[in-house]
Amino acid sequence: MRSPEPHARAGVPAVPGVLGTDDVLATARSIARAQEASGAVHWPDGHVDVWDHVECAMALSAAGLAVPARRAYDWLRRSQRADGSWPRTFVAGEVTDPAAESNHAAYAAVGVWHELQVSRDDAFAAAMWPTVRRAIDWVLGMQAPGGEVAWERDARGVAAGYALLTGCSSIHQGLRCAVALADYVGESQPDWELAADQLAHAIACHPESFADRSRFSMDWYYPVLGGVLRGPAAAERLAADWETFVVPGLGVRCVSDHPWVTGAESCELVLALDAMGQDAAAAALFAEVQHLRDGGGAYWTGWQFADQQHYPAERSAWTAAAVILAADALSDATGGAGVFREPCAGDGRAADPPGCGCAVGSPGGSTGESPGDRAGALEHP
């Protein structure tokens, strides 16, 4: 009999008939194997970006692996630059791309708020609050008058002249989590709340604010996943392009024009469906994507179904992380299970998008690759 996981928490997610707790723990251990001595969690090629690192930290915590999760947050705190940003990529502890992405920095707030919901550790929240405060202040220094946030500052510190829909949707969730954390530690930030409302208005009502890359599935579902759209607006958006992006029995395409489904996009759509209260659809999609699981609990990044082969030929920690977070949402196993529903209180399933009096259509897409630069890095040539 396997001995208990050292320093593990109770409440490991499980989805009956699909994944048991031992299965989820095996998946979490596959993420821990990608963690460096520094605490950073890397991609299969060895590079680290903050967004995907945070996603992995959240999954480690949700699966009960408290020690590697806290090592990941320690690395996050230590690697932050004085201005509140993080370099886009590291390799073996060295900065390989000094540019900084707004969605990377904002996602730190999601991770810290999630960890607090799982652990209820006030000391952790207090220790990480300065990191989150600096990160959000840096992000909001890139917000345009219309509410959208520029997607990066380049190596010279110059902000990009355009915004990304996927990235801004993720930033919206980061702002909501940051507001909740600020209230929790007794340092309320009403300006952040206003900024989140302005960003939500841009996403819901002003598609012209975002560069177009609507062929990417993330631009389709992220306004729902990031908490901007709920209720009829969210249902209408997902229904409009469901047949474009969802391949029955396999999962969600990364891009509309390639025969390629990916585990992370599929599980993020599971999280979006769960946030809308579409439990049956979420559970069905989660079951379908399990064809990407390998025998040891890791997950292949994707499946090219025309060629009938895994593409790319790798198992990525951030794909495994998305699986665990989706399993937690479906099972409500931990205090962090609802972080994609509503970060502040309740499950958020009855929430409506911010009022603007306009018809909520299908916002345009993004020209960059966000969050975590997954889409551009993995797009089939």
Secondary structure, DSSP 4 states (H G I P E B T S, - for coil): -PPPPTTBPS----BTTTB-HHHHHHHHHHHHTTB-TTS-B--TTSEE-HHHHHHHHHHHHHTTBHHHHHHHHHHHHHH--TTS---SEEETTEEEE--EEHHHHHHHHHHHHHHHHHH--HHHHHHHHHHHHHHHHHHHTTB-TTS-BBSEE-TTSPBPSSB-HHHHHHHHHHHHHHHHHHHHTT---HHHHHHHHHHHHHHHH-GGGB---TTBHHHHHHHHHTTS--HHHHHHHHHHTHHHHEETTTEEESBTTSSEEEHHHHHHHHHHHHHHT-HHHHHHHHHHGGGGB-TTS-BBSEEETTTTEESSS-B-HHHHHHHHHHHHHHHT-STTTTTTT-SSSS--TT--PPP-SS--------SS--STTHHHHH---
